[in-house]
Amino acid sequence: MNLKANTILITGGATGIGFAIAQQLTERGNCVIICGRNEKALHKAQTEVPSLVTRVCDITDAESRRSMLEWLKANHPNLNILFNNAGVQYHRDFNNDAASESLDQEVAINLTAPIHLIIELLPMLKLQEHAAIINISSGLAFSPMADVPVYCATKAAIHSFTLSLRHQLKSTGIRVVEIAPPIVDTGLGGSTRSEGASNRMMVTPKEFAMETMAQLEAGQNEVLVGVSVDTRRLGEALFERMNNRP
Ligand SMILES: NC(=O)c1ccc[n+]([C@@H]2O[C@H](COP(=O)([O-])OP(=O)(O)OC[C@H]3O[C@@H](n4cnc5c(N)ncnc54)[C@H](OP(=O)(O)O)[C@@H]3O)[C@@H](O)[C@H]2O)c1
């Protein structure tokens, strides 16, 4: 994939993995638009990387997406890459309190909103010579961590959906790519990120983004980094080992 001179929308691009990827893509001469709910976070990202274009958008809100789409059509009609990166992760204990109030949001942010965005942006993408849809799943799409069960289910669903979408869009020339990150040191899931995971398996957002760029440039349809290579290969055979750590 040519990663120069594209116009790219990264959902959730103000922080973590999305921001690290936005930095890498900006350095390669792309026009990078980042969106998210938190205006302050978008502003902070733009202070660090001034050429970033920012847009407040809650991707779970139909009106917010519609308004962003109209704005994109008017201001960035050459948009040719959609990077579905925004995501949330909640711990749920079904023996105690499975925190049902955040359930619909978790499914909406991780699964249904990216699909809505694809449906809504496809007409624009189809007008471009080189277009791509890039969905961020997770190494946990292939073998779940039981304490974040709904998160893992949404990521398994995104993996499955991406396979079908790639198949359906074959004749359009739109590339459909899945990126399955390993454990990356970000704010995902609150402060638990660096606590639960073995540091040996954790990479920084920058390390992850650099390896991702290399695999995208090499033309991979599935970008697998670090432990995601093992979870993709071994799948549920890893489940007991992953969930019964001392
Ligand atoms: N970190 C890891 O170990 C890891 C591993 C595998 C996969 N991933 C995946 O990588 C992606 C990025 O996660 P991250 O680790 O970089 O976490 P992060 O720093 O928390 O980033 C998540 C981003 O999503 C945005 N977001 C959440 N809800 C949104 C909504 N309704 N509308 C628009 N934007 C929304 C957040 O911005 P606002 O709150 O401002 O909206 C935030 O910028 C996620 O899909 C995650 O599942 C991460």
The ligand as an SDF file (V2000), in Angstrom:
LIG
                    3D

 48 52  0  0  0  0  0  0  0  0999 V2000
   -3.7830   -0.7640   23.5700 N   0  0  0  0  0  0  0  0  0  0  0  0
   -3.8620   -2.0440   23.3050 C   0  0  0  0  0  0  0  0  0  0  0  0
   -3.2060   -2.8880   23.9590 O   0  0  0  0  0  0  0  0  0  0  0  0
   -4.7250   -2.5260   22.1840 C   0  0  0  0  0  0  0  0  0  0  0  0
   -4.6320   -3.8710   21.8140 C   0  0  0  0  0  0  0  0  0  0  0  0
   -5.4260   -4.3460   20.7870 C   0  0  0  0  0  0  0  0  0  0  0  0
   -6.2950   -3.4840   20.1180 C   0  0  0  0  0  0  0  0  0  0  0  0
   -6.3700   -2.1790   20.4970 N   0  0  0  0  0  0  0  0  0  0  0  0
   -7.3150   -1.3130   19.7770 C   0  0  0  0  0  0  0  0  0  0  0  0
   -6.6570   -0.1600   19.3070 O   0  0  0  0  0  0  0  0  0  0  0  0
   -7.6070    0.9070   19.1770 C   0  0  0  0  0  0  0  0  0  0  0  0
   -7.0600    2.1630   19.8300 C   0  0  0  0  0  0  0  0  0  0  0  0
   -6.9730    1.9520   21.2310 O   0  0  0  0  0  0  0  0  0  0  0  0
   -5.8290    2.5950   22.1500 P   0  0  0  0  0  0  0  0  0  0  0  0
   -5.1710    1.4900   22.8400 O   0  0  0  0  0  0  0  0  0  0  0  0
   -5.0300    3.5680   21.3730 O   0  0  0  0  0  0  0  0  0  0  0  0
   -6.7180    3.3230   23.2730 O   0  0  0  0  0  0  0  0  0  0  0  0
   -7.0260    4.8650   23.5420 P   0  0  0  0  0  0  0  0  0  0  0  0
   -5.7920    5.6630   23.6510 O   0  0  0  0  0  0  0  0  0  0  0  0
   -8.0020    4.8790   24.6720 O   0  0  0  0  0  0  0  0  0  0  0  0
   -7.7600    5.3300   22.2130 O   0  0  0  0  0  0  0  0  0  0  0  0
   -9.1140    5.1360   21.9550 C   0  0  0  0  0  0  0  0  0  0  0  0
   -9.6080    6.3510   21.1720 C   0  0  0  0  0  0  0  0  0  0  0  0
  -10.9650    6.1040   20.7740 O   0  0  0  0  0  0  0  0  0  0  0  0
  -11.6700    7.3370   20.8860 C   0  0  0  0  0  0  0  0  0  0  0  0
  -13.0980    7.0690   21.0400 N   0  0  0  0  0  0  0  0  0  0  0  0
  -13.6930    6.3090   22.0080 C   0  0  0  0  0  0  0  0  0  0  0  0
  -15.0260    6.3660   21.8520 N   0  0  0  0  0  0  0  0  0  0  0  0
  -15.2710    7.1570   20.7750 C   0  0  0  0  0  0  0  0  0  0  0  0
  -16.4580    7.5950   20.1290 C   0  0  0  0  0  0  0  0  0  0  0  0
  -17.6850    7.2330   20.5650 N   0  0  0  0  0  0  0  0  0  0  0  0
  -16.3440    8.4100   19.0570 N   0  0  0  0  0  0  0  0  0  0  0  0
  -15.1250    8.7960   18.6140 C   0  0  0  0  0  0  0  0  0  0  0  0
  -13.9630    8.4050   19.1770 N   0  0  0  0  0  0  0  0  0  0  0  0
  -14.0490    7.6020   20.2460 C   0  0  0  0  0  0  0  0  0  0  0  0
  -11.0860    8.0060   22.1250 C   0  0  0  0  0  0  0  0  0  0  0  0
  -11.2680    9.4140   22.0710 O   0  0  0  0  0  0  0  0  0  0  0  0
  -12.4500   10.1750   22.8970 P   0  0  0  0  0  0  0  0  0  0  0  0
  -12.5660    9.4990   24.2230 O   0  0  0  0  0  0  0  0  0  0  0  0
  -11.9830   11.5850   22.9440 O   0  0  0  0  0  0  0  0  0  0  0  0
  -13.6790   10.0170   22.0620 O   0  0  0  0  0  0  0  0  0  0  0  0
   -9.6110    7.6360   22.0100 C   0  0  0  0  0  0  0  0  0  0  0  0
   -8.8980    8.6460   21.3020 O   0  0  0  0  0  0  0  0  0  0  0  0
   -8.9050    0.3840   19.8070 C   0  0  0  0  0  0  0  0  0  0  0  0
   -9.7950   -0.0660   18.8090 O   0  0  0  0  0  0  0  0  0  0  0  0
   -8.4360   -0.7800   20.6530 C   0  0  0  0  0  0  0  0  0  0  0  0
   -9.4330   -1.7430   20.8590 O   0  0  0  0  0  0  0  0  0  0  0  0
   -5.6120   -1.6900   21.5060 C   0  0  0  0  0  0  0  0  0  0  0  0
  1  2  1  0
  2  3  2  0
  2  4  1  0
  4  5  1  0
  4 48  2  0
  5  6  2  0
  6  7  1  0
  7  8  2  0
  8  9  1  0
  8 48  1  0
  9 10  1  0
  9 46  1  0
 10 11  1  0
 11 12  1  0
 11 44  1  0
 12 13  1  0
 13 14  1  0
 14 15  2  0
 14 16  1  0
 14 17  1  0
 17 18  1  0
 18 19  2  0
 18 20  1  0
 18 21  1  0
 21 22  1  0
 22 23  1  0
 23 24  1  0
 23 42  1  0
 24 25  1  0
 25 26  1  0
 25 36  1  0
 26 27  1  0
 26 35  1  0
 27 28  2  0
 28 29  1  0
 29 30  1  0
 29 35  2  0
 30 31  1  0
 30 32  2  0
 32 33  1  0
 33 34  2  0
 34 35  1  0
 36 37  1  0
 36 42  1  0
 37 38  1  0
 38 39  2  0
 38 40  1  0
 38 41  1  0
 42 43  1  0
 44 45  1  0
 44 46  1  0
 46 47  1  0
M  CHG  2   8   1  16  -1
M  END
$$$$
